[in-house]
């Protein structure tokens, strides 16, 4: 059986890895849909889809999850909820089971007859993209919240400087 997990992964953190490991206890393969793939370079979504693919690929390898167990597919948003499930079906290999903590995603797939499971959250107070990005901006220890390989990718792309520059207010001349 194949499952689908959709998330923005901004950035990939230890909670994401634990969810993927848990899903792979239920299914043989997981499709990881990188949501909002068209969005980057904002405080909420600082990383590109390609950067997130690198993070996921390296983090899964770091955690000994074989590449034969997953597919990573960037998914652009569409502004029509009634077509979103068909959009996902078009972009991905066939799947039977959907894993999502998002109530809208749960509802849309449920209405199309999919089995939907809300995955457990692992240490959600710390393991959230929002918390990781907050710590990056504040200069706090964010590295312990993400796999070492994700730290390396963020350093490679100068992600901290990007987030800090995006957070600056534009100065206007009087």
Secondary structure, 3 states (H helix, E strand, C coil): CEEEEEECCCCCCHHHHHHHHHHHHHCCEEEEEECCCCCCCCCCCCCCHHHHHHHHHHHHHHCCCCHHHEEEEECCCCCCHHHHHHHHHHHCCCCCEEECCCHHHHHHHHHCCCEEECCCCCCCCCCCHHHHHHHHHHCCCCHHHCCHHHHHHHHHCCHHHHHHHHHCCCCCCC
